[in-house]
Amino acid sequence: MTHTRYRPELHVTAEHGIINAPAGALHEGGVWHLFHQYRRFPGGPARWAHSVRPSDPGAEWMPCDDVLAPEGEETDVRAGCAIEDNTTTRLYFTRVTAAGSTVHTATISDILATAEDIADDPEQVDRHVTRGPLVLGDQGDYTNMRSPWVVPDWRRDDHTAGWLMLVVAGPMDSPVVLVACSDGDPEKFRIQAPLQLGDGHGLPAGRMVSPKLIRLTDEVDGHPWDILLATVEVPEGKDVSGYLVGHLEGTAFSVARGFTPIDHGHDFTRPRATAVGKPVWGAADSEAIIFGLMNSVSRGDHPENDPSWDNEGWANCLSLARRATLQGGRLYLTPTTALVDSVLWSKAARAQTVMMDIPDGGSVTVRVRDTNGDTAAVVVHTGDTVTVDRSANPLHRGDQSAIAALDPTDTNALTVITDGSCLEVFADGGAVAMSSRLWSTHGFNGFTVTCDGGATITRSMEFSPRSFEAEGLDDLDDGSFTPDLLLPGGDLPDSQ
């Protein structure tokens, strides 16, 4: 897709229409496949779109034919998940009719073929997708099944492997999260019981929607832990997305770390995770990839109010891919190492990375400049907190600042990324992530870094498309320039 004033290059957007939430991500044959729920116009029927991106430097997200669209009496085809089942890609989705919602499946036998022969018709559904049967419908007192999250080869209490599903049921204003299981047939699940959260879960009051479950090995103690990703819809407020660390035994989730926000910015919700470590889900993975919707209200969204809708015919986007690792019982989120190459090969994306020493009372400030030289946003790292303030921007006048607390024992580091109308901030090696939409009547043209209160910068680097020429990298075409800037424990190139 063509980069424009508002449309980012490194973030997934709809070519025309409105993204509602990510549905699933897979990496196959050196290509990322990202599925997401979207609507072609406000209030229109929900569908599943499909975007691909090769891992090569400079590659952009490319829209493919939709993989799911309403058929017959269906009014919506809403999000769920996508998994690899041997050589088959399996999509679990929510089928909505006037009678309610149920969980169904669809399969893709050749995922690589879906990126070929893209139709000109935006209503076209990919011919490689085959609809499957009903997977989970009303059972007893539980009705309106939706938002399925399926984990194959889940290790159960008796040490056997089965398939696990978390699914939401009941009325929209009082949902219940259920645990369902299968003995191995990916198209037949039975309800076990509602998910029971142990003491100390700390979930905010509201409606928990779209729960996801992954298993990661803690890099500090070497133990496997279950990570429950949860989004809570707060009445008359913003969505709150976070995670819990513990163990799922049957239908009971014992809590080792209570609810912790997964993003502290203005605009992030509905996280979806994809394991990228060991091929067997029952074993703990070393890391996962997480995407989220860069929006703060999801279901209560009014996309027609976005400048991108009025001017360019699209609204909402997904966050950058985030590498998630578990360290000392806490998730660390960093962009993948492909980010540096992606920025260098882009047309207008920018990234500023800084390492610093900050004494008590000191701070380091990164100002995002627009093409007029004016301040579009201000990011401040004090050692104890990181703040994103976009109120100086005329299109965000009066907005409250987003603030995240930091652990003073972590390394003081800051990475600020601008891409179209997206601002993403990562602090202290991924201990804090902050995503915010940043609208501007002008494009962004770099950063200004300043120190106060005795703070000093030990290393710093700005990455932009012009870095090719400035650093003598104009002949780079092999993806070799990927310094491990953004990972915990990573180093920075020499200061410029």
C-alpha positions as a printed NumPy array, in Angstrom:
array([[  0.   ,   0.   ,   0.   ],
       [  1.112,   3.547,  -0.682],
       [  2.459,   5.493,   2.274],
       [  0.516,   8.711,   2.905],
       [  0.414,  11.438,   5.524],
       [ -1.502,   9.262,   7.981],
       [ -0.93 ,   5.729,   6.714],
       [  2.075,   4.027,   8.336],
       [  4.45 ,   1.738,   6.478],
       [  5.496,  -0.685,   9.232],
       [  2.066,  -1.085,  10.832],
       [ -0.801,  -3.062,   9.315],
       [ -3.73 ,  -0.999,   8.04 ],
       [ -6.758,  -1.811,   5.928],
       [ -6.397,  -0.792,   2.292],
       [ -9.987,   0.479,   2.501],
       [-12.041,   0.013,   5.642],
       [-11.706,  -0.304,   9.403],
       [ -9.603,  -2.766,  11.377],
       [-11.372,  -4.008,  14.508],
       [ -8.801,  -6.378,  16.038],
       [ -5.986,  -8.767,  15.173],
       [ -7.091, -12.393,  14.842],
       [ -3.872, -14.359,  14.475],
       [ -0.347, -14.381,  13.097],
       [  1.728, -17.15 ,  11.555],
       [  5.248, -17.35 ,  10.168],
       [  5.596, -19.793,   7.302],
       [  8.228, -20.085,   4.575],
       [  9.904, -16.811,   5.529],
       [  6.613, -14.901,   5.299],
       [  4.493, -13.389,   8.062],
       [  0.738, -13.957,   7.681],
       [ -1.458, -11.681,   9.759],
       [ -5.241, -12.112,   9.949],
       [ -7.462,  -9.391,  11.331],
       [-11.14 ,  -8.572,  11.674],
       [-12.278,  -5.542,   9.721],
       [-15.287,  -3.788,   8.217],
       [-15.335,  -2.109,   4.843],
       [-17.335,   0.831,   6.247],
       [-18.643,   1.897,   9.678],
       [-21.448,  -0.417,  10.74 ],
       [-20.764,  -2.822,   7.874],
       [-20.501,  -6.603,   8.306],
       [-17.329,  -7.886,   9.963],
       [-14.941,  -9.975,   7.845],
       [-11.456, -11.454,   8.165],
       [ -8.72 ,  -9.749,   6.173],
       [ -5.276, -11.17 ,   5.468],
       [ -1.946,  -9.356,   5.094],
       [  1.488, -10.796,   4.38 ],
       [  5.008,  -9.513,   4.81 ],
       [  8.199, -11.307,   3.764],
       [ 11.019, -11.236,   6.296],
       [ 13.312,  -9.545,   3.759],
       [ 14.616,  -6.026,   4.499],
       [ 12.406,  -3.338,   3.059],
       [  9.384,  -5.596,   2.654],
       [  6.004,  -3.994,   3.312],
       [  2.728,  -5.471,   4.485],
       [  0.709,  -6.483,   1.432],
       [ -3.074,  -7.008,   1.532],
       [ -4.311, -10.329,   0.178],
       [ -7.831, -11.554,  -0.552],
       [-10.045, -11.797,   2.506],
       [-10.135, -15.264,   4.047],
       [-13.605, -15.07 ,   5.627],
       [-16.774, -13.094,   4.887],
       [-20.432, -13.498,   5.925],
       [-22.318, -16.177,   4.033],
       [-26.049, -16.932,   3.917],
       [-27.749, -15.847,   7.132],
       [-24.52 , -14.672,   8.755],
       [-24.388, -11.015,   9.732],
       [-20.771, -10.959,  10.962],
       [-17.682, -13.133,  10.915],
       [-15.737, -12.008,  13.955],
       [-12.279, -12.652,  15.313],
       [-10.885, -15.762,  16.884],
       [ -7.458, -17.258,  16.215],
       [ -5.238, -18.911,  13.625],
       [ -2.993, -21.903,  14.295],
       [ -0.706, -24.235,  12.395],
       [ -1.969, -27.821,  12.496],
       [  0.805, -29.816,  10.81 ],
       [  0.622, -28.662,   7.177],
       [ -2.826, -27.085,   7.574],
       [ -3.64 , -23.566,   8.705],
       [ -6.76 , -23.632,  10.828],
       [ -8.885, -20.527,  11.462],
       [-11.288, -20.49 ,  14.408],
       [-13.847, -17.711,  14.089],
       [-17.084, -16.394,  15.55 ],
       [-20.102, -16.866,  13.306],
       [-22.892, -14.383,  14.089],
       [-26.512, -14.775,  12.98 ],
       [-29.816, -13.42 ,  14.234],
       [-30.008, -16.478,  16.516],
       [-26.712, -15.715,  18.261],
       [-23.041, -16.56 ,  17.908],
       [-21.205, -19.886,  17.571],
       [-17.633, -21.004,  16.94 ],
       [-16.711, -22.485,  13.564],
       [-13.501, -23.401,  11.773],
       [-12.04 , -22.967,   8.318],
       [ -8.871, -24.454,   6.851],
       [ -6.16 , -23.418,   4.4  ],
       [ -4.16 , -26.319,   2.974],
       [ -1.535, -24.135,   1.262],
       [ -0.934, -20.912,   3.157],
       [  1.786, -19.731,   0.75 ],
       [ -0.668, -19.866,  -2.17 ],
       [ -2.873, -17.252,  -0.531],
       [ -0.265, -14.581,  -1.301],
       [ -0.483, -15.282,  -5.051],
       [ -2.985, -14.071,  -7.667],
       [ -4.664, -11.371,  -5.582],
       [ -8.062, -10.404,  -7.028],
       [ -8.97 ,  -6.833,  -7.914],
       [-12.433,  -7.312,  -6.388],
       [-12.3  ,  -6.213,  -2.707],
       [-15.216,  -8.552,  -1.94 ],
       [-13.316, -11.617,  -3.169],
       [-12.781, -14.419,  -0.64 ],
       [ -9.642, -16.482,  -1.089],
       [-10.367, -19.689,  -2.989],
       [ -7.835, -21.607,  -0.879],
       [-10.039, -21.291,   2.216],
       [-12.466, -24.126,   3.007],
       [-15.223, -23.604,   5.536],
       [-15.526, -26.321,   8.19 ],
       [-18.291, -27.433,  10.542],
       [-19.647, -26.047,  13.792],
       [-16.99 , -26.442,  16.481],
       [-18.794, -25.16 ,  19.563],
       [-22.392, -24.073,  19.937],
       [-24.799, -23.64 ,  22.837],
       [-24.235, -26.216,  25.574],
       [-26.62 , -26.317,  28.521],
       [-26.853, -22.933,  30.146],
       [-24.009, -21.546,  28.068],
       [-24.972, -19.694,  24.893],
       [-23.553, -17.224,  22.381],
       [-20.068, -18.709,  22.054],
       [-17.482, -16.229,  20.72 ],
       [-13.836, -15.129,  20.656],
       [-12.25 , -18.608,  20.617],
       [ -8.584, -19.077,  21.479],
       [ -7.333, -22.577,  20.7  ],
       [ -4.096, -24.218,  21.823],
       [ -3.21 , -27.592,  20.262],
       [ -1.192, -30.2  ,  22.182],
       [ -1.807, -28.572,  25.544],
       [ -0.275, -30.539,  28.434],
       [ -3.093, -31.493,  30.786],
       [ -3.044, -32.397,  34.489],
       [ -2.678, -36.123,  33.719],
       [  0.358, -35.299,  31.518],
       [ -1.476, -36.248,  28.343],
       [ -1.829, -33.823,  25.436],
       [ -5.162, -32.491,  24.26 ],
       [ -6.557, -29.403,  22.595],
       [ -7.59 , -26.471,  24.779],
       [ -9.999, -23.642,  24.024],
       [-10.808, -20.478,  25.93 ],
       [-14.113, -19.068,  24.749],
       [-16.442, -16.273,  25.856],
       [-20.149, -16.966,  26.322],
       [-23.284, -15.322,  27.662],
       [-24.773, -11.831,  27.22 ],
       [-22.518,  -9.053,  25.97 ],
       [-22.951,  -7.081,  29.21 ],
       [-22.149, -10.04 ,  31.512],
       [-19.831, -12.456,  29.702],
       [-18.271, -15.57 ,  31.18 ],
       [-14.982, -17.13 ,  30.093],
       [-15.205, -20.893,  29.614],
       [-12.589, -23.624,  29.297],
       [-13.329, -26.244,  26.64 ],
       [-11.283, -29.252,  25.601],
       [-10.895, -31.812,  22.846],
       [ -9.19 , -35.188,  22.887],
       [ -7.503, -34.381,  19.599],
       [-10.257, -33.68 ,  17.101],
       [ -9.783, -29.989,  16.215],
       [-13.44 , -29.692,  15.197],
       [-15.094, -31.079,  18.345],
       [-14.861, -29.402,  21.737],
       [-16.82 , -29.824,  24.956],
       [-17.267, -27.311,  27.749],
       [-15.554, -28.169,  31.029],
       [-16.412, -25.21 ,  33.295],
       [-15.926, -21.476,  33.663],
       [-12.345, -20.285,  34.062],
       [-11.602, -19.738,  37.746],
       [ -8.989, -17.107,  38.617],
       [ -7.091, -17.577,  41.861],
       [ -6.547, -15.097,  44.663],
       [ -4.594, -12.003,  43.81 ],
       [ -5.67 , -11.848,  40.175],
       [ -6.144,  -8.073,  40.413],
       [ -8.351,  -7.748,  37.326],
       [ -9.99 ,  -4.322,  37.077],
       [-13.762,  -4.189,  37.327],
       [-15.452,  -4.646,  33.987],
       [-16.077,  -7.271,  31.297],
       [-13.192,  -9.587,  30.402],
       [-13.203, -10.257,  26.666],
       [-10.917, -12.061,  24.222],
       [ -8.721, -13.989,  26.717],
       [ -5.601, -15.632,  25.266],
       [ -3.246, -18.185,  26.768],
       [  0.403, -18.869,  25.978],
       [  3.152, -20.762,  27.806],
       [  6.637, -19.27 ,  28.171],
       [  9.817, -20.348,  29.913],
       [ 11.121, -17.752,  32.36 ],
       [ 14.613, -16.753,  31.253],
       [ 15.627, -16.154,  34.886],
       [ 14.518, -19.323,  36.682],
       [ 14.04 , -21.632,  33.69 ],
       [ 10.507, -22.609,  34.772],
       [  7.525, -22.765,  32.391],
       [  4.617, -20.448,  33.181],
       [  1.19 , -19.88 ,  31.687],
       [  0.489, -16.321,  30.55 ],
       [ -3.149, -15.221,  30.387],
       [ -3.634, -12.166,  28.149],
       [ -6.837, -10.36 ,  29.069],
       [ -8.705,  -7.309,  27.829],
       [-11.206,  -5.741,  30.203],
       [-13.883,  -3.432,  28.854],
       [-14.359,  -0.787,  31.508],
       [-17.876,   0.714,  31.504],
       [-17.763,   4.231,  30.082],
       [-13.977,   4.08 ,  29.909],
       [-11.022,   2.816,  27.938],
       [-10.211,  -0.836,  27.428],
       [ -7.549,  -2.122,  29.807],
       [ -5.322,  -4.875,  28.43 ],
       [ -2.827,  -6.825,  30.491],
       [ -1.587, -10.225,  31.539],
       [ -1.48 , -12.627,  34.472],
       [  1.294, -15.131,  35.157],
       [  0.531, -18.472,  36.786],
       [ -0.521, -22.036,  36.035],
       [ -3.703, -23.348,  34.459],
       [ -4.688, -26.649,  36.074],
       [ -7.954, -27.931,  34.651],
       [-10.151, -24.857,  34.752],
       [ -8.386, -23.114,  37.648],
       [ -5.719, -20.488,  37.008],
       [ -3.458, -20.064,  40.047],
       [ -1.879, -16.617,  40.063],
       [  1.809, -15.927,  40.599],
       [  1.713, -12.388,  39.2  ],
       [ -1.519, -10.409,  39.249],
       [ -2.932,  -8.343,  36.414],
       [ -0.233,  -6.159,  34.884],
       [ -0.877,  -3.716,  32.031],
       [  0.749,  -4.878,  28.812],
       [  0.914,  -1.378,  27.344],
       [  0.85 ,   2.017,  29.048],
       [  0.22 ,   4.262,  26.047],
       [ -2.922,   6.031,  24.911],
       [ -4.024,   3.456,  22.337],
       [ -3.582,  -0.302,  22.751],
       [ -6.071,  -3.134,  23.226],
       [ -6.965,  -6.709,  22.204],
       [ -3.473,  -8.296,  22.243],
       [ -3.011, -11.507,  20.228],
       [  0.011, -13.761,  20.656],
       [  1.742, -16.276,  18.435],
       [  4.311, -18.713,  19.724],
       [  7.558, -18.766,  17.762],
       [  9.695, -21.116,  19.84 ],
       [  9.301, -24.88 ,  20.112],
       [  6.849, -26.438,  17.646],
       [  4.856, -28.263,  20.358],
       [  2.487, -26.018,  22.28 ],
       [  2.495, -28.328,  25.294],
       [  6.13 , -27.465,  25.926],
       [  7.062, -23.973,  27.021],
       [  8.241, -21.613,  24.299],
       [ 11.165, -19.268,  24.673],
       [  9.325, -16.295,  23.205],
       [  6.134, -15.215,  21.461],
       [  5.12 , -12.481,  19.041],
       [  2.336, -10.142,  20.153],
       [  0.23 ,  -7.721,  18.114],
       [ -2.463,  -5.39 ,  19.417],
       [ -5.052,  -2.961,  18.079],
       [ -3.868,   0.656,  18.33 ],
       [ -7.127,   1.946,  19.706],
       [ -8.314,   2.588,  23.233],
       [-11.97 ,   1.604,  23.087],
       [-12.337,  -1.136,  20.397],
       [-16.058,  -1.952,  20.616],
       [-16.985,   1.664,  21.371],
       [-14.877,   3.018,  18.534],
       [-16.093,   5.757,  16.182],
       [-13.724,   5.32 ,  13.227],
       [-15.534,   7.91 ,  11.152],
       [-13.966,  10.515,  13.467],
       [-10.402,   9.544,  12.55 ],
       [ -8.609,  11.942,  10.164],
       [ -7.47 ,   8.911,   8.153],
       [-11.085,   7.929,   7.432],
       [-12.135,  11.346,   6.166],
       [ -8.981,  11.899,   4.143],
       [ -7.834,   8.445,   3.066],
       [-10.701,   5.976,   3.577],
       [ -9.201,   3.759,   6.294],
       [ -9.188,   3.686,  10.087],
       [ -7.279,   1.928,  12.858],
       [ -4.096,  -0.094,  12.632],
       [ -2.257,  -2.851,  14.431],
       [  0.82 ,  -2.326,  16.57 ],
       [  4.308,  -3.316,  15.558],
       [  5.156,  -6.965,  16.091],
       [  6.505,  -7.31 ,  19.623],
       [  8.883,  -9.992,  20.792],
       [  7.623, -11.124,  24.207],
       [  9.875, -12.87 ,  26.711],
       [  9.331, -13.738,  30.373],
       [ 12.01 , -12.542,  32.775],
       [ 11.629, -12.776,  36.527],
       [  7.873, -13.264,  36.218],
       [  7.42 , -10.16 ,  34.055],
       [  6.794,  -9.801,  30.323],
       [  9.343,  -7.805,  28.371],
       [  8.143,  -6.477,  25.01 ],
       [ 10.511,  -5.224,  22.336],
       [ 10.194,  -4.741,  18.589],
       [ 11.756,  -7.532,  16.582],
       [ 15.317,  -7.096,  15.343],
       [ 13.877,  -6.488,  11.861],
       [ 12.796,  -3.019,  12.97 ],
       [ 16.095,  -1.312,  12.191],
       [ 16.182,  -2.619,   8.634],
       [ 12.499,  -1.802,   8.189],
       [ 13.05 ,   1.818,   9.209],
       [ 16.116,   2.176,   6.998],
       [ 14.264,   0.829,   3.982],
       [ 11.102,   2.831,   4.625],
       [ 10.136,   6.131,   3.087],
       [  9.348,   8.088,   6.243],
       [  9.568,   5.986,   9.431],
       [ 11.96 ,   7.116,  12.178],
       [ 13.453,   5.571,  15.322],
       [ 15.537,   7.139,  18.092],
       [ 17.308,   4.956,  20.651],
       [ 19.061,   6.404,  23.708],
       [ 20.927,   4.954,  26.693],
       [ 21.487,   7.29 ,  29.611],
       [ 22.535,   7.852,  33.194],
       [ 19.84 ,   9.621,  35.2  ],
       [ 20.494,  10.789,  38.785],
       [ 17.689,  11.619,  41.19 ],
       [ 15.831,  14.623,  39.85 ],
       [ 17.258,  14.228,  36.361],
       [ 15.516,  13.417,  33.087],
       [ 16.058,  12.853,  29.383],
       [ 13.52 ,  14.241,  26.911],
       [ 12.917,  13.128,  23.335],
       [ 10.819,  15.572,  21.303],
       [  9.14 ,  14.347,  18.139],
       [  9.397,  17.06 ,  15.484],
       [  7.038,  17.559,  12.578],
       [  8.174,  18.807,   9.186],
       [  7.679,  22.409,  10.324],
       [ 10.075,  21.827,  13.208],
       [  7.267,  22.078,  15.769],
       [  6.884,  19.614,  18.659],
       [  4.323,  16.901,  17.902],
       [  4.899,  14.822,  21.067],
       [  7.216,  14.751,  24.053],
       [  8.629,  11.589,  25.678],
       [ 10.321,  12.032,  29.071],
       [ 12.368,   9.386,  30.94 ],
       [ 13.145,  10.216,  34.595],
       [ 14.554,   6.882,  35.678],
       [ 11.404,   6.23 ,  37.703],
       [  8.773,   6.975,  35.05 ],
       [  8.36 ,   7.439,  31.323],
       [  5.747,   9.898,  30.055],
       [  4.23 ,  10.378,  26.607],
       [  2.676,  13.823,  26.189],
       [  1.032,  14.691,  22.874],
       [ -0.966,  17.7  ,  24.117],
       [  1.279,  20.212,  22.341],
       [ -0.015,  18.803,  19.054],
       [ -3.048,  20.824,  17.86 ],
       [ -4.911,  17.603,  16.984],
       [ -4.413,  16.29 ,  20.531],
       [ -4.914,  19.518,  22.45 ],
       [ -6.007,  18.798,  26.025],
       [ -5.109,  15.09 ,  25.985],
       [ -3.843,  13.687,  29.262],
       [ -0.322,  12.316,  29.326],
       [  0.28 ,   8.567,  29.413],
       [  2.6  ,   7.634,  32.297],
       [  4.292,   4.333,  33.16 ],
       [  6.288,   3.463,  36.282],
       [  9.783,   2.028,  35.846],
       [ 11.892,  -0.251,  37.998],
       [ 14.93 ,   1.785,  39.096],
       [ 17.093,  -1.35 ,  38.823],
       [ 16.494,  -1.667,  35.059],
       [ 18.875,  -0.144,  32.526],
       [ 17.846,   3.383,  31.576],
       [ 17.098,   3.116,  27.864],
       [ 14.522,   4.583,  25.533],
       [ 13.42 ,   3.833,  21.978],
       [ 10.919,   6.135,  20.226],
       [  9.422,   5.137,  16.865],
       [  7.266,   7.2  ,  14.509],
       [  5.526,   5.685,  11.521],
       [  2.721,   7.565,   9.784],
       [  0.183,   8.347,  12.513],
       [  1.74 ,   5.88 ,  14.97 ],
       [  4.016,   6.532,  17.93 ],
       [  5.496,   3.598,  19.853],
       [  7.818,   3.866,  22.838],
       [  9.862,   1.126,  24.521],
       [ 11.724,   1.789,  27.749],
       [ 14.393,  -0.053,  29.716],
       [ 14.89 ,  -2.979,  27.357],
       [ 11.188,  -3.706,  26.959],
       [ 10.086,  -3.42 ,  30.59 ],
       [  7.561,  -0.811,  29.426],
       [  5.794,  -0.452,  26.066],
       [  3.6  ,   2.517,  25.121],
       [  1.52 ,   2.819,  21.937],
       [ -0.262,   6.001,  20.906],
       [ -1.824,   7.313,  17.72 ],
       [ -0.223,  10.611,  16.78 ],
       [ -2.173,  12.659,  14.271],
       [ -0.534,  15.591,  12.566],
       [ -1.353,  17.867,   9.66 ],
       [  2.324,  17.504,   8.759],
       [  4.63 ,  14.518,   8.612],
       [  7.295,  13.791,  11.218],
       [ 10.883,  14.748,  10.616],
       [ 12.987,  13.363,  13.437],
       [ 13.773,  13.927,  17.096],
       [ 15.495,  16.324,  19.466],
       [ 17.115,  14.826,  22.576],
       [ 17.891,  16.946,  25.653],
       [ 19.05 ,  16.266,  29.218],
       [ 18.095,  17.974,  32.487],
       [ 19.063,  17.728,  36.139],
       [ 22.471,  16.179,  35.604],
       [ 21.326,  13.374,  33.311],
       [ 23.798,  12.296,  30.625],
       [ 23.482,  10.338,  27.396],
       [ 25.936,   7.464,  27.114],
       [ 24.952,   6.31 ,  23.629],
       [ 22.425,   7.46 ,  21.059],
       [ 21.392,   6.709,  17.497],
       [ 18.664,   8.009,  15.198],
       [ 17.534,   5.719,  12.389],
       [ 15.739,   7.046,   9.331],
       [ 15.686,   6.428,   5.582],
       [ 18.414,   9.044,   5.193],
       [ 20.674,   6.895,   7.435],
       [ 21.625,   4.95 ,   4.317],
       [ 23.398,   7.957,   2.882],
       [ 24.575,   9.423,   6.176],
       [ 26.144,   6.176,   7.351],
       [ 27.401,   5.026,   3.971],
       [ 24.822,   2.247,   3.896],
       [ 23.237,   3.073,   0.576],
       [ 24.393,  -0.236,  -0.927],
       [ 23.022,  -2.329,   1.925],
       [ 20.729,  -5.011,   0.555],
       [ 21.453,  -8.131,   2.57 ],
       [ 19.773,  -7.315,   5.886],
       [ 23.105,  -7.425,   7.708],
       [ 22.648,  -4.1  ,   9.519],
       [ 20.541,  -5.355,  12.408],
       [ 22.203,  -4.248,  15.658],
       [ 20.474,  -5.797,  18.624],
       [ 19.392,  -2.398,  19.875],
       [ 16.061,  -3.152,  21.347],
       [ 16.371,  -6.458,  23.161],
       [ 17.025,  -6.744,  26.91 ],
       [ 20.763,  -6.811,  27.397],
       [ 21.375,  -5.611,  23.841],
       [ 24.014,  -3.037,  22.994],
       [ 23.983,   0.162,  21.007],
       [ 26.286,   1.33 ,  18.255],
       [ 28.704,   4.105,  19.082],
       [ 27.183,   7.494,  19.77 ],
       [ 26.836,   9.799,  16.797]])
